[in-house]
């Protein structure tokens, strides 16, 4: 039973492009009688005429044109699938999921993305952001193949890491904030009297982390660095910010850095991936990012 198959669509497409059955036969390395029989049998089975015959030359009917409008998409999809399966057999992933800590703007990787697309275009890239433990959790639960995360990873192992740099933090408030007029260094009790702006940990299952927050303290929780900076500049609260992110804001008088009795320690950030994963796309990104490239890239977008 012939009916409409990818092979039949390919034959009709070749005839339409070549202009005749004989020319298509040469392209397909078949005898013309085989091409003619294939088309005639398909037209008989479906009760549809795909070509208008004019001697040796043929022309698509309206139904033939409709067939190829959809059929060429099917042929392209089938060829793409075949290519991707072949690439997978060679160790090239269909998709690579990369999760960044919310401190990192995706714009920091635009050059790498462009280089990657030129070198391994068959792998689809999927980027997402998580916060603190949520980034590690994405790797452990296989929602991410590669992560850039802060702090020490969860116990249990099963992953490998490479340090990409340290981020230094500074305590900041707006010049109009009540803390700006108080004596330094600021104590825990002075900070407790005012609202803290924090980026919330996005972990769903692993224990949540808190940074720069005391028990019982009033807080406003946001999901990214830009929002945290915006609220602190607006004088709605206080908190620690990456030092490289506040230089311009301090120069413009939007924020002031203040000394506190309990400063936030520098935090090491890691590139991490699951042990045993060796796909070509993953290897490309590991090689591209396994270097000391922090903290400059985490400056938020203006």
C-alpha positions as a Markdown table, in Angstrom:
| # | Residue | x | y | z |
|---|---|---|---|---|
| 1 | Unk | 0.0 | 0.0 | 0.0 |
| 2 | Unk | 1.7 | 3.2 | -1.2 |
| 3 | Unk | -0.5 | 6.0 | 0.1 |
| 4 | Unk | 1.2 | 9.3 | 1.1 |
| 5 | Unk | 4.6 | 8.7 | 2.6 |
| 6 | Unk | 7.7 | 10.8 | 3.1 |
| 7 | Unk | 9.3 | 9.0 | 0.2 |
| 8 | Unk | 6.2 | 9.8 | -2.0 |
| 9 | Unk | 6.3 | 13.5 | -1.0 |
| 10 | Unk | 10.1 | 13.5 | -1.8 |
| 11 | Unk | 9.4 | 12.1 | -5.2 |
| 12 | Unk | 6.7 | 14.7 | -6.0 |
| 13 | Unk | 8.9 | 17.5 | -4.7 |
| 14 | Unk | 11.8 | 16.3 | -6.9 |
| 15 | Unk | 9.5 | 16.2 | -10.0 |
| 16 | Unk | 8.2 | 19.7 | -9.3 |
| 17 | Unk | 11.7 | 21.1 | -8.9 |
| 18 | Unk | 13.1 | 19.2 | -12.0 |
| 19 | Unk | 10.1 | 19.9 | -14.3 |
| 20 | Unk | 9.6 | 16.4 | -15.7 |
| 21 | Unk | 9.5 | 12.8 | -14.7 |
| 22 | Unk | 12.7 | 12.0 | -16.6 |
| 23 | Unk | 14.7 | 14.8 | -15.1 |
| 24 | Unk | 13.5 | 13.7 | -11.6 |
| 25 | Unk | 14.5 | 10.2 | -12.4 |
| 26 | Unk | 18.1 | 11.3 | -13.0 |
| 27 | Unk | 18.1 | 13.2 | -9.7 |
| 28 | Unk | 16.7 | 10.2 | -7.8 |
| 29 | Unk | 18.8 | 7.7 | -9.7 |
| 30 | Unk | 15.8 | 5.7 | -10.9 |
| 31 | Unk | 14.3 | 4.9 | -14.2 |
| 32 | Unk | 11.6 | 7.2 | -15.5 |
| 33 | Unk | 9.0 | 4.4 | -15.6 |
| 34 | Unk | 9.4 | 3.9 | -11.9 |
| 35 | Unk | 8.8 | 7.6 | -11.2 |
| 36 | Unk | 5.7 | 7.6 | -13.5 |
| 37 | Unk | 4.3 | 4.5 | -11.8 |
| 38 | Unk | 4.8 | 5.9 | -8.3 |
| 39 | Unk | 2.9 | 9.1 | -9.1 |
| 40 | Unk | 0.2 | 7.3 | -11.1 |
| 41 | Unk | -0.4 | 4.8 | -8.3 |
| 42 | Unk | -0.5 | 7.5 | -5.6 |
| 43 | Unk | -3.0 | 9.6 | -7.7 |
| 44 | Unk | -5.2 | 6.5 | -8.2 |
| 45 | Unk | -5.2 | 5.6 | -4.5 |
| 46 | Unk | -6.0 | 9.1 | -3.3 |
| 47 | Unk | -8.3 | 10.1 | -6.2 |
| 48 | Unk | -6.2 | 13.3 | -6.6 |
| 49 | Unk | -4.2 | 14.6 | -9.6 |
| 50 | Unk | -1.0 | 16.1 | -8.5 |
| 51 | Unk | 0.4 | 17.1 | -11.9 |
| 52 | Unk | -0.9 | 18.5 | -15.2 |
| 53 | Unk | 0.8 | 16.6 | -18.0 |
| 54 | Unk | 1.9 | 18.5 | -21.1 |
| 55 | Unk | 4.1 | 16.1 | -23.1 |
| 56 | Unk | 7.3 | 15.5 | -21.3 |
| 57 | Unk | 6.8 | 18.5 | -19.0 |
| 58 | Unk | 4.6 | 18.5 | -15.9 |
| 59 | Unk | 3.1 | 21.2 | -13.7 |
| 60 | Unk | 1.7 | 21.0 | -10.2 |
| 61 | Unk | -2.0 | 21.2 | -9.9 |
| 62 | Unk | -3.5 | 23.4 | -7.1 |
| 63 | Unk | -3.8 | 20.2 | -4.9 |
| 64 | Unk | -0.2 | 19.4 | -5.8 |
| 65 | Unk | 1.0 | 22.8 | -4.6 |
| 66 | Unk | -1.0 | 22.4 | -1.4 |
| 67 | Unk | 0.6 | 19.0 | -0.8 |
| 68 | Unk | 4.1 | 20.5 | -1.2 |
| 69 | Unk | 3.4 | 23.5 | 1.0 |
| 70 | Unk | 2.9 | 21.1 | 3.9 |
| 71 | Unk | 4.9 | 18.3 | 2.6 |
| 72 | Unk | 8.2 | 20.2 | 2.4 |
| 73 | Unk | 7.8 | 21.2 | 6.0 |
| 74 | Unk | 7.5 | 17.4 | 6.8 |
| 75 | Unk | 10.5 | 16.6 | 4.8 |
| 76 | Unk | 12.5 | 19.3 | 6.5 |
| 77 | Unk | 11.4 | 18.1 | 9.9 |
| 78 | Unk | 12.3 | 14.5 | 9.1 |
| 79 | Unk | 15.8 | 15.6 | 7.8 |
| 80 | Unk | 16.3 | 17.6 | 11.0 |
| 81 | Unk | 15.2 | 14.7 | 13.1 |
| 82 | Unk | 17.6 | 12.3 | 11.3 |
| 83 | Unk | 20.4 | 14.8 | 11.7 |
| 84 | Unk | 19.8 | 15.3 | 15.4 |
| 85 | Unk | 19.6 | 11.5 | 16.0 |
| 86 | Unk | 22.9 | 11.1 | 14.2 |
| 87 | Unk | 24.4 | 13.9 | 16.3 |
| 88 | Unk | 23.1 | 12.2 | 19.4 |
| 89 | Unk | 24.7 | 8.9 | 18.4 |
| 90 | Unk | 28.0 | 10.8 | 18.2 |
| 91 | Unk | 27.5 | 12.3 | 21.7 |
| 92 | Unk | 25.9 | 15.7 | 20.8 |
| 93 | Unk | 23.0 | 16.7 | 23.0 |
| 94 | Unk | 19.7 | 17.7 | 21.5 |
| 95 | Unk | 19.3 | 20.3 | 24.3 |
| 96 | Unk | 21.6 | 21.7 | 27.0 |
| 97 | Unk | 20.0 | 23.3 | 30.1 |
| 98 | Unk | 22.2 | 26.0 | 31.8 |
| 99 | Unk | 21.1 | 27.5 | 35.1 |
| 100 | Unk | 22.6 | 30.7 | 36.4 |
| 101 | Unk | 22.5 | 32.2 | 39.8 |
| 102 | Unk | 20.2 | 35.2 | 39.8 |
| 103 | Unk | 23.3 | 37.5 | 40.3 |
| 104 | Unk | 24.3 | 36.8 | 36.7 |
| 105 | Unk | 22.8 | 38.6 | 33.8 |
| 106 | Unk | 22.4 | 36.4 | 30.7 |
| 107 | Unk | 24.0 | 39.2 | 28.7 |
| 108 | Unk | 27.3 | 38.2 | 30.3 |
| 109 | Unk | 27.3 | 35.1 | 28.1 |
| 110 | Unk | 26.2 | 36.6 | 24.8 |
| 111 | Unk | 29.7 | 36.2 | 23.2 |
| 112 | Unk | 29.9 | 32.6 | 24.3 |
| 113 | Unk | 26.4 | 31.9 | 23.0 |
| 114 | Unk | 27.3 | 33.3 | 19.6 |
| 115 | Unk | 30.5 | 31.2 | 19.4 |
| 116 | Unk | 28.7 | 28.1 | 20.5 |
| 117 | Unk | 25.9 | 28.5 | 17.9 |
| 118 | Unk | 28.6 | 28.6 | 15.2 |
| 119 | Unk | 30.3 | 25.5 | 16.5 |
| 120 | Unk | 27.4 | 23.2 | 17.6 |
| 121 | Unk | 24.2 | 24.6 | 16.1 |
| 122 | Unk | 22.3 | 21.3 | 16.5 |
| 123 | Unk | 22.1 | 21.6 | 20.2 |
| 124 | Unk | 19.3 | 23.8 | 21.5 |
| 125 | Unk | 20.2 | 26.0 | 24.5 |
| 126 | Unk | 17.9 | 26.6 | 27.4 |
| 127 | Unk | 18.8 | 29.2 | 30.0 |
| 128 | Unk | 17.1 | 29.8 | 33.3 |
| 129 | Unk | 17.9 | 31.6 | 36.6 |
| 130 | Unk | 17.6 | 30.3 | 40.2 |
| 131 | Unk | 18.6 | 31.8 | 43.5 |
| 132 | Unk | 21.2 | 30.4 | 46.0 |
| 133 | Unk | 20.4 | 26.7 | 46.8 |
| 134 | Unk | 17.8 | 26.6 | 44.0 |
| 135 | Unk | 20.6 | 26.7 | 41.5 |
| 136 | Unk | 22.3 | 23.6 | 43.0 |
| 137 | Unk | 18.9 | 21.9 | 43.3 |
| 138 | Unk | 18.3 | 22.4 | 39.5 |
| 139 | Unk | 21.5 | 20.4 | 38.9 |
| 140 | Unk | 20.7 | 17.6 | 41.4 |
| 141 | Unk | 17.2 | 17.2 | 40.1 |
| 142 | Unk | 18.5 | 17.1 | 36.5 |
| 143 | Unk | 16.6 | 20.3 | 35.5 |
| 144 | Unk | 20.0 | 21.7 | 34.6 |
| 145 | Unk | 23.1 | 20.2 | 32.9 |
| 146 | Unk | 25.4 | 23.0 | 33.9 |
| 147 | Unk | 25.1 | 25.6 | 36.6 |
| 148 | Unk | 26.9 | 28.7 | 37.9 |
| 149 | Unk | 26.2 | 28.7 | 41.6 |
| 150 | Unk | 27.4 | 30.3 | 44.8 |
| 151 | Unk | 28.6 | 28.6 | 48.0 |
| 152 | Unk | 29.2 | 25.0 | 48.8 |
| 153 | Unk | 27.1 | 22.5 | 47.0 |
| 154 | Unk | 24.8 | 20.0 | 48.8 |
| 155 | Unk | 26.1 | 16.9 | 50.5 |
| 156 | Unk | 26.1 | 13.6 | 48.7 |
| 157 | Unk | 28.3 | 14.5 | 45.7 |
| 158 | Unk | 27.5 | 13.2 | 42.2 |
| 159 | Unk | 28.8 | 16.4 | 40.7 |
| 160 | Unk | 32.0 | 18.2 | 39.8 |
| 161 | Unk | 32.9 | 21.8 | 40.2 |
| 162 | Unk | 35.4 | 24.5 | 39.0 |
| 163 | Unk | 35.7 | 27.8 | 40.9 |
| 164 | Unk | 35.1 | 30.8 | 38.6 |
| 165 | Unk | 35.8 | 33.5 | 41.1 |
| 166 | Unk | 34.8 | 35.3 | 44.3 |
| 167 | Unk | 32.3 | 38.0 | 44.8 |
| 168 | Unk | 32.8 | 40.7 | 47.5 |
| 169 | Unk | 29.8 | 42.3 | 49.2 |
| 170 | Unk | 29.2 | 45.7 | 50.7 |
| 171 | Unk | 26.4 | 46.9 | 53.0 |
| 172 | Unk | 24.5 | 49.8 | 51.3 |
| 173 | Unk | 21.6 | 52.1 | 52.0 |
| 174 | Unk | 20.1 | 55.1 | 50.3 |
| 175 | Unk | 21.5 | 58.5 | 51.5 |
| 176 | Unk | 17.9 | 59.2 | 52.7 |
| 177 | Unk | 17.6 | 56.0 | 54.7 |
| 178 | Unk | 17.6 | 56.4 | 58.5 |
| 179 | Unk | 20.7 | 54.2 | 58.9 |
| 180 | Unk | 22.7 | 56.7 | 56.8 |
| 181 | Unk | 22.8 | 59.1 | 59.7 |
| 182 | Unk | 23.8 | 56.6 | 62.4 |
| 183 | Unk | 27.2 | 55.9 | 63.9 |
| 184 | Unk | 29.3 | 53.2 | 62.2 |
| 185 | Unk | 30.0 | 50.4 | 62.4 |
| 186 | Unk | 26.3 | 49.4 | 62.5 |
| 187 | Unk | 25.3 | 46.7 | 65.0 |
| 188 | Unk | 22.9 | 43.9 | 64.6 |
| 189 | Unk | 20.4 | 45.7 | 66.8 |
| 190 | Unk | 20.5 | 48.8 | 64.6 |
| 191 | Unk | 19.9 | 46.7 | 61.5 |
| 192 | Unk | 17.0 | 44.8 | 63.1 |
| 193 | Unk | 15.1 | 48.1 | 63.5 |
| 194 | Unk | 14.8 | 48.5 | 59.7 |
| 195 | Unk | 13.6 | 46.4 | 56.7 |
| 196 | Unk | 16.1 | 44.2 | 54.9 |
| 197 | Unk | 15.8 | 43.7 | 51.1 |
| 198 | Unk | 16.7 | 40.1 | 50.2 |
| 199 | Unk | 16.8 | 37.9 | 47.2 |
| 200 | Unk | 14.7 | 34.8 | 48.1 |
| 201 | Unk | 16.2 | 31.3 | 47.8 |
| 202 | Unk | 14.3 | 29.5 | 45.0 |
| 203 | Unk | 15.0 | 25.9 | 46.2 |
| 204 | Unk | 11.8 | 23.8 | 46.3 |
| 205 | Unk | 13.2 | 20.8 | 48.3 |
| 206 | Unk | 16.6 | 21.5 | 49.6 |
| 207 | Unk | 17.0 | 23.6 | 52.8 |
| 208 | Unk | 16.7 | 27.3 | 52.1 |
| 209 | Unk | 19.6 | 29.7 | 52.6 |
| 210 | Unk | 19.4 | 33.2 | 53.9 |
| 211 | Unk | 22.0 | 35.9 | 53.4 |
| 212 | Unk | 22.3 | 39.1 | 55.5 |
| 213 | Unk | 19.1 | 38.5 | 57.4 |
| 214 | Unk | 18.5 | 38.1 | 61.1 |
| 215 | Unk | 15.7 | 36.1 | 62.8 |
| 216 | Unk | 12.6 | 38.2 | 63.2 |
| 217 | Unk | 13.7 | 41.0 | 60.9 |
| 218 | Unk | 11.3 | 42.7 | 58.7 |
| 219 | Unk | 12.1 | 42.0 | 55.1 |
| 220 | Unk | 11.0 | 42.5 | 51.5 |
| 221 | Unk | 11.9 | 39.5 | 49.2 |
| 222 | Unk | 12.6 | 39.9 | 45.5 |
| 223 | Unk | 13.8 | 37.5 | 42.8 |
| 224 | Unk | 16.8 | 39.2 | 41.2 |
| 225 | Unk | 19.6 | 41.7 | 41.8 |
| 226 | Unk | 18.2 | 44.6 | 39.8 |
| 227 | Unk | 15.0 | 44.6 | 41.9 |
| 228 | Unk | 17.0 | 44.5 | 45.1 |
| 229 | Unk | 19.2 | 47.4 | 44.0 |
| 230 | Unk | 16.1 | 49.4 | 42.9 |
| 231 | Unk | 14.4 | 49.0 | 46.3 |
| 232 | Unk | 17.5 | 49.9 | 48.2 |
| 233 | Unk | 18.1 | 53.0 | 46.1 |
| 234 | Unk | 14.5 | 54.0 | 46.7 |
| 235 | Unk | 15.2 | 53.9 | 50.5 |
| 236 | Unk | 12.8 | 51.0 | 51.2 |
| 237 | Unk | 15.4 | 48.9 | 53.0 |
| 238 | Unk | 19.0 | 47.9 | 53.4 |
| 239 | Unk | 21.2 | 45.0 | 52.5 |
| 240 | Unk | 24.4 | 43.6 | 51.1 |
| 241 | Unk | 25.2 | 44.1 | 47.4 |
| 242 | Unk | 28.1 | 42.9 | 45.2 |
| 243 | Unk | 30.7 | 45.6 | 45.4 |
| 244 | Unk | 31.2 | 45.7 | 41.6 |
| 245 | Unk | 27.5 | 46.4 | 41.2 |
| 246 | Unk | 27.4 | 49.5 | 43.4 |
| 247 | Unk | 30.3 | 51.6 | 42.1 |
| 248 | Unk | 28.2 | 53.7 | 39.7 |
| 249 | Unk | 25.4 | 54.0 | 42.1 |
| 250 | Unk | 27.8 | 55.3 | 44.8 |
| 251 | Unk | 29.4 | 57.7 | 42.4 |
| 252 | Unk | 26.0 | 59.1 | 41.5 |
| 253 | Unk | 25.0 | 59.5 | 45.1 |
| 254 | Unk | 22.2 | 56.9 | 44.9 |
| 255 | Unk | 23.7 | 54.6 | 47.5 |
| 256 | Unk | 26.3 | 54.9 | 50.3 |
| 257 | Unk | 28.4 | 52.1 | 51.6 |
| 258 | Unk | 28.4 | 51.6 | 55.4 |
| 259 | Unk | 30.5 | 49.6 | 57.8 |
| 260 | Unk | 28.8 | 46.9 | 59.9 |
| 261 | Unk | 30.0 | 44.9 | 62.8 |
| 262 | Unk | 29.1 | 41.6 | 61.1 |
| 263 | Unk | 30.1 | 42.0 | 57.4 |
| 264 | Unk | 29.2 | 39.4 | 54.8 |
| 265 | Unk | 32.0 | 37.2 | 53.8 |
| 266 | Unk | 33.2 | 36.9 | 50.2 |
| 267 | Unk | 31.4 | 34.1 | 48.3 |
| 268 | Unk | 33.0 | 31.7 | 45.9 |
| 269 | Unk | 31.0 | 30.8 | 42.8 |
| 270 | Unk | 31.4 | 27.6 | 40.9 |
| 271 | Unk | 30.8 | 26.1 | 37.6 |
| 272 | Unk | 29.2 | 22.7 | 38.3 |
| 273 | Unk | 28.0 | 19.6 | 36.3 |
| 274 | Unk | 27.0 | 16.1 | 37.1 |
| 275 | Unk | 29.7 | 13.5 | 37.2 |
| 276 | Unk | 29.6 | 11.2 | 34.2 |
| 277 | Unk | 28.1 | 13.7 | 31.8 |
| 278 | Unk | 30.4 | 14.1 | 28.8 |
| 279 | Unk | 28.3 | 15.4 | 26.0 |
| 280 | Unk | 30.0 | 17.5 | 23.3 |
| 281 | Unk | 27.9 | 20.6 | 24.0 |
| 282 | Unk | 28.5 | 20.3 | 27.8 |
| 283 | Unk | 32.2 | 19.8 | 27.2 |
| 284 | Unk | 32.3 | 23.0 | 25.0 |
| 285 | Unk | 30.7 | 25.1 | 27.7 |
| 286 | Unk | 32.9 | 23.6 | 30.5 |
| 287 | Unk | 36.0 | 24.5 | 28.5 |
| 288 | Unk | 34.7 | 28.0 | 27.7 |
| 289 | Unk | 33.8 | 28.8 | 31.3 |
| 290 | Unk | 36.4 | 27.0 | 33.3 |
| 291 | Unk | 38.4 | 30.0 | 34.1 |
| 292 | Unk | 38.5 | 32.9 | 36.6 |
| 293 | Unk | 36.0 | 35.3 | 35.0 |
| 294 | Unk | 34.2 | 36.8 | 38.1 |
| 295 | Unk | 33.2 | 39.2 | 39.4 |
| 296 | Unk | 33.1 | 41.9 | 36.6 |
| 297 | Unk | 30.4 | 40.2 | 34.6 |
| 298 | Unk | 27.7 | 40.4 | 37.3 |
| 299 | Unk | 27.2 | 44.1 | 37.0 |
| 300 | Unk | 23.4 | 44.5 | 36.5 |
| 301 | Unk | 21.9 | 45.9 | 33.4 |
| 302 | Unk | 21.1 | 49.6 | 33.5 |
